[in-house]
Amino acid sequence: MINKRFAIIGGGNLGSAIAEGLVKSNAIINDNITITRRKTHLIGYLKQKGVNVLTDNVSAVKNADIVLLVVKPYQLADILTEIKPFLKPEMIIVSMVAGFSLSSIGTIIGDQIPLFRGMPNTAIALCESMTCLAFDKKWNAYIEEVTAIFDLLGKSVIITEDLMASATVLGSCGIAYALRFMRAAMQGGIEIGFAADVAQFITAQTMKGASELILQSNHHPEQEIDKVTTPRGITISGLNEMEHQGFSSSLIQGLITSFKKIDKQDK
Ligand SMILES: NC(=O)c1ccc[n+]([C@@H]2O[C@H](COP(=O)([O-])OP(=O)(O)OC[C@H]3O[C@@H](n4cnc5c(N)ncnc54)[C@H](OP(=O)(O)O)[C@@H]3O)[C@@H](O)[C@H]2O)c1
């Protein structure tokens, strides 16, 4: 059990997914989780699970050990100003806000409170997030505690802050890219004969299997592809046609386009 009280400021897509993940982990007492947003009726289901749902950021922060900031970048400065008088050095703050640097946050709240950036993805709701963490080395003593939380909610990796924009694209936007691949594969599956629900099931489980093959073996993907591609076979013909049509190139170009956009917005 992690005997800490969590305040999730911003119960939108990611904030509510984090609350769901914390509940699912069974490692935190649900009553120790507080989540805020203005339209609280949209997250009533979390209240039913015993999570405290509030509109008041100050009350949430006052009672917290760990404060997770999960609002949009343009909302963050006002919220930091609002909660600043109630932050204490014994708390830990983790900002999930893309494009908002540790130093920009520090400019508002000062440098006395342990501060981290985390870049998870929405699979955090199922405790399957990939979360990239960055921090100033002066907060080294707290990283084990922070890592323990995100390892409950999936896997975590520590990166330097200059890679946060890249982490946002590869890990957080990455969920959407993978799902678009899934949709495309399903559409192909329907064209070759499957009902949509069956095509979805086959595609999703196949993607899960492909991920596990790599995660569990640490093999390069091409090493696993070699096992599936018979000389003059059907798999290699399909793969090569995908490449002729720009499959890898379009994925890489998409990643770079997202990266260029986020990099321009960094504060
Ligand atoms: N979505 C992802 O997959 C993902 C992944 C990694 C990082 N992030 C980062 O996480 C942050 C949130 O993203 P999101 O997709 O979850 O956005 P979102 O769905 O818009 O969530 C933000 C939430 O903040 C709430 N909010 C706004 N003002 C508030 C205030 N004054 N007090 C309390 N709550 C307030 C809003 O709810 P009300 O309008 O009801 O107040 C809204 O639901 C962003 O900075 C994003 O860069 C997102």
The ligand as a MOL file (V3000), in Angstrom:
LIG
                    3D

  0  0  0     0  0            999 V3000
M  V30 BEGIN CTAB
M  V30 COUNTS 48 52 0 0 0
M  V30 BEGIN ATOM
M  V30 1 N -4.7920 13.2890 -22.7580 0
M  V30 2 C -3.6090 12.6960 -22.7960 0
M  V30 3 O -3.4570 11.5830 -23.3290 0
M  V30 4 C -2.4020 13.3480 -22.1680 0
M  V30 5 C -1.2040 12.6190 -22.0980 0
M  V30 6 C -0.0910 13.2320 -21.4970 0
M  V30 7 C -0.1840 14.5130 -21.0110 0
M  V30 8 N -1.3570 15.1960 -21.1170 0 CHG=1
M  V30 9 C -1.4270 16.5470 -20.5550 0
M  V30 10 O -2.4080 16.5190 -19.5400 0
M  V30 11 C -3.0820 17.7780 -19.4830 0
M  V30 12 C -4.5790 17.5160 -19.5140 0
M  V30 13 O -4.9080 16.9070 -20.7470 0
M  V30 14 P -6.3490 16.2940 -20.9890 0
M  V30 15 O -6.3310 15.6520 -22.3100 0
M  V30 16 O -6.7660 15.4950 -19.7970 0 CHG=-1
M  V30 17 O -7.2020 17.6430 -21.0660 0
M  V30 18 P -8.7230 17.8650 -20.6290 0
M  V30 19 O -9.5050 16.6420 -20.9180 0
M  V30 20 O -9.1420 19.1520 -21.2040 0
M  V30 21 O -8.5920 17.9850 -19.0470 0
M  V30 22 C -8.2730 19.1570 -18.3690 0
M  V30 23 C -9.3010 19.3080 -17.2850 0
M  V30 24 O -8.9310 20.3850 -16.4240 0
M  V30 25 C -10.1320 20.8430 -15.8490 0
M  V30 26 N -9.9270 22.2120 -15.3830 0
M  V30 27 C -9.8490 23.3460 -16.1170 0
M  V30 28 N -9.7040 24.4070 -15.3210 0
M  V30 29 C -9.6860 23.9270 -14.0490 0
M  V30 30 C -9.5790 24.5360 -12.7780 0
M  V30 31 N -9.4600 25.8470 -12.6470 0
M  V30 32 N -9.5900 23.7440 -11.6920 0
M  V30 33 C -9.7120 22.3980 -11.8130 0
M  V30 34 N -9.8440 21.7690 -12.9990 0
M  V30 35 C -9.8210 22.5260 -14.0950 0
M  V30 36 C -11.1550 20.7880 -16.9740 0
M  V30 37 O -12.4340 20.4410 -16.4720 0
M  V30 38 P -13.5470 21.5580 -16.1640 0
M  V30 39 O -13.7120 22.3440 -17.4180 0
M  V30 40 O -14.7450 20.7630 -15.7670 0
M  V30 41 O -12.9850 22.3590 -15.0440 0
M  V30 42 C -10.6750 19.6290 -17.8360 0
M  V30 43 O -11.4880 18.4950 -17.7110 0
M  V30 44 C -2.5750 18.6050 -20.6590 0
M  V30 45 O -1.6700 19.5620 -20.2080 0
M  V30 46 C -1.8750 17.6010 -21.5370 0
M  V30 47 O -0.7390 18.1630 -22.1670 0
M  V30 48 C -2.4680 14.6400 -21.6650 0
M  V30 END ATOM
M  V30 BEGIN BOND
M  V30 1 1 1 2
M  V30 2 2 2 3
M  V30 3 1 2 4
M  V30 4 1 4 5
M  V30 5 2 4 48
M  V30 6 2 5 6
M  V30 7 1 6 7
M  V30 8 2 7 8
M  V30 9 1 8 9
M  V30 10 1 8 48
M  V30 11 1 9 10
M  V30 12 1 9 46
M  V30 13 1 10 11
M  V30 14 1 11 12
M  V30 15 1 11 44
M  V30 16 1 12 13
M  V30 17 1 13 14
M  V30 18 2 14 15
M  V30 19 1 14 16
M  V30 20 1 14 17
M  V30 21 1 17 18
M  V30 22 2 18 19
M  V30 23 1 18 20
M  V30 24 1 18 21
M  V30 25 1 21 22
M  V30 26 1 22 23
M  V30 27 1 23 24
M  V30 28 1 23 42
M  V30 29 1 24 25
M  V30 30 1 25 26
M  V30 31 1 25 36
M  V30 32 1 26 27
M  V30 33 1 26 35
M  V30 34 2 27 28
M  V30 35 1 28 29
M  V30 36 1 29 30
M  V30 37 2 29 35
M  V30 38 1 30 31
M  V30 39 2 30 32
M  V30 40 1 32 33
M  V30 41 2 33 34
M  V30 42 1 34 35
M  V30 43 1 36 37
M  V30 44 1 36 42
M  V30 45 1 37 38
M  V30 46 2 38 39
M  V30 47 1 38 40
M  V30 48 1 38 41
M  V30 49 1 42 43
M  V30 50 1 44 45
M  V30 51 1 44 46
M  V30 52 1 46 47
M  V30 END BOND
M  V30 END CTAB
M  END
